[in-house]
C-alpha cells in the first residue's frame, strides 16, 4: 500500500500517522459546527487522545487506509478507504474537508486519485460513496466524477443528535471508470 499519493502540484495525500493526531484534532475542533452537521464522529472527538485512538484503530483494520489531505502545504482534512470488502473487491470512500478550503476542487481531485489507485493498484472492482440526501455539496463529488446513483438507503446515517437521515448510494465500477 502506498504511503503517499500526489494528486496535483497543490494536493498531496499522505497516510496518517500517530504524529498527526493533534493536527487532526485541531482541524475538527476549529470546524466543529461545520463538520458536525454531517459527521457523527465530530461530537465524539473531544480531545487529541480521541484522534489518536482513531489512528490507532486503523492499525487493526489493515485493509482500510486513511490519508491526510495537504493543500498547498496546509492540512485540510481526511480521505480514505473504509468498509473494504477484499473478497468481493469493493470498498467505500469517505472524506471531510475544513470549511475554509471548500470549493477548490480538492475533494473531487482527491477522490479521483483514490479511485485510480483502487482500480489500478489494489485490484478493486467497485467503489462506493454514500452521502446524506440533504448534503448536496458532498453529492456533487460522485456526480462530477460520473458515479451512478443506485438509490437511497432509508435511515442510512445516524447523526450525533440520534436522528437518522437517508443517504444516497453512488457507485463506480472499474470497467466504467474514465479519469476526468
Number of C-alpha atoms within 10 A of each C-alpha: 10 10 11 13 17 13 19 14 8 12 21 21 26 18 18 21 14 12 10 16 20 16 16 22 21 14 17 26 18 12 16 18 13 14 20 17 14 20 18 16 16 19 17 12 19 13 14 16 13 17 23 19 13 14 19 14 11 16 11 9 12 10 15 17 19 21 22 24 28 19 19 12 10 12 20 24 23 21 23 22 21 18 14 19 14 12 7 10 15 23 23 19 20 17 19 19 21 17 16 9 15 13 10 10 10 22 23 17 18 24 21 20 17 20 26 17 16 20 19 12 11 14 13 22 17 21 22 23 23 22 25 24 18 13 13 10 11 19 20 14 22 22 14 11 18 17 20 16 17 11 10 16 16 12 13 17 20 15 18 16 9 9 9 14 17 17 21 19 21 22 20 21 16 16 9 13 16 11 11 8
